[in-house]
Amino acid sequence: MFPIYMNGPLDKAFNFADAGEGLIRAHELFWLARKFSQPAFARYERHAASLQVLDLLWLDSPGELAPAPTLPLDKYFRGVEAATFRSAWNDARALFIGLKAGDNKANHSNLDLGSFVFDALGWRWALDLGADNCNMPGYFGKQRWDYYRMRTEGHNTLVINPEKTANQNPQAAVKITRFESKPGEAFAITCLAAAYAARSVFRGIALTANRRRVLVQDEVELAEPGGIWWFMHTRATAEIADNGTTAILRQGKPRLWLRIFSPANAQFTVMDARPLPASPNPEMQNKNEGVRKLAIRLAGARDVTVSVLMVPLEQNEEPPKELPAVKPLAEW
């Protein structure tokens, strides 16, 4: 089931660590479809297959006639600690979101606990940059956490007190602590405290409002006041409005409307996808051209909830006027 659920409606993967966002192909799914009488496996691989010998060798004919998946829309994979949610199968304009917890010590890992990707209306709005040039000095050694795409700030997650320690703990491992899937909504929550020098860090991501909106909510408690950054990488153009509390992303005709619910004084800014402090070998690192990041910066924070609502909008669709109240993650 893993490649099926990790692939989004745009034939882009929910990628993390050193993985790219290309369509996941797994010719062994033809063999597994026969072995376990699962035509959905073969149906997926018929869509994803390339001209490879094992696809031809294990080709499963019934997969061509298999009905569209009647699989659940959401899935949590223990061990790898990743969850995905979607609004529909077989709809290129469906909403799709993936949340990663996991282990920073895993092979090819990035310091990306809590990161996510988000697709809607035929576009990827929140992306993961993937790997960089593996020939850079120390890429698989002591300098790995100096490179932007490996660092925490190169992902769609939180950076806490970057002046002291810009990265998550490379030894940290965290789990998804709650996962729920219902007909009109689904969510997952992960405890990220092990990744940061903090008393408590929780991130929750929910697909809400009959699976038409996404809510990203973080609850952070620090031992003493400090700085917190919230990042989301995107290829969309970005416009900031409403004194910084609203951002409008555009790709083609669709838009993504984002609103900060909490804290009241928070504002969006748009930044280049570049390191906060100086980084070694800048000439060798990928320039991340065409990518920018939406950011929220909080100074002097100690006990704070950062809540961001994302609503995909068709060309002539208006943003919602009535918005739900912020609820603690414990009440989700």
Residue, then its C-alpha position, 0 to 999 in steps of 0.5 A: m500500500f505504501p507507494i499507492y498512498m505516497n503518490g498524490p493526484l498529480d503523480k507526484a510523490f509525498n517525498f521526504a529525506d533525499a527522495g524526489e517528487g517523481l511518480i513512484r514505480a514499483h513493478e513488484l506490485f504486479w507480482l504482489a497483486r496476484k500473490f495476495s489477490q489485490p487488483a488495486f496493486a496492479r491497477y496502480e502499477r499499470h498507471a505508473a509502469s515504465l518500459q522495464v523488464l520486470d513490468l513485462l515479466w510480472l504484468d498482471s492482466p486483471g489489473e487493467l480491468a480492476p475497478a477504481p480503488t475503494l481504499p480508505l482516503d487516509k493512511y498512517f504508516r507506522g515505523v516510517e511514521a508518515a501519514t497521507f490524506r486526500s479528498a478523492w481517488n482518481d481526481a487530478r484536482a483533489l486535495f492531498i497532504g502528507l505529514k512526516a514524523g520519523d527518525n533523523k538517523a535514518n539512512h539518507s535522512n534530512l532534518d525534516l521532522g514535521s514537514f509536509v507537502f500539499d497538492a490541490l486543484g492540479w498544483r503542488w503548493a507546498l513542496d519538498l526540495g529533495a536531495d542536493n549535489c551528493n559530491m559536495p564535501g561531507y554530504f554524507g558526513k560531518q558537513r551534511w547538516d550545513y547544506y540548505r536542503m538537508r537543514t531544518e530550514g530547508h523544509n516545511t517545518l519549524v526552526i526554533n532559536p536559529e541563533k543558537t541551534a538552527n537545526q533539529n537534533p540529528q539523533a531525534a526520532v518522533k512518532i505520530t501520536r494521534f491519527e483519525s480518519k472520518p468521512g468529512e475530515a482527517f488529521a494527524i498529530t506528532c510530538l516533535a519535542a525530541a527534535y528541539a531544545a524545547r519543553s514541548v512541541f506538537r504539530g497537527i495537520a488536518l483536512t477539514a470542512n468536508r475535505r476542502r481545507v487544510l489546517v496546520q497547527d503548532e503548539v510550542e512551549l520554550a523554557e525561556p523566550g526565544g525565536i520561532w520560524w514557520f516555513m513553507h516552500t512553494r513555486a507559486t507567486a505570493e501576495i501578502a495582504d491584510n497587514g500580513t495575516t493573509a497570503i494568496l498564492r497563485q499558480g495558473k488560475p487557481r489560488l491558495w488562500l492562507r490565513i494566520f489564526s494565531p498568534a494575533n501579532a503574527q505576519f507572513t513574509v516571503m523569503d528566498a529558499r536560502p540559508l538563514p546563516a551563511s552556509p559553506n560551498p554556496e557555489m555548489q549548492n542548488k540555487n532553488e530557482g523558482v522556489r520561495k518560502l512563505a515564512i512566519r517569524l515570532a520573536g520572544a515567544r515562549d508558550v505559543t500556538v501557531s495556527v494556519l488555515m489553507v483554502p484552495l480557491e478556483q478562479n472566481e471563488e471567494p475566500p471563506k468569510e466565517l472561520p472556525a475558532v482555534k481549538p487546542l490539539a488536545e481537543w481535535 
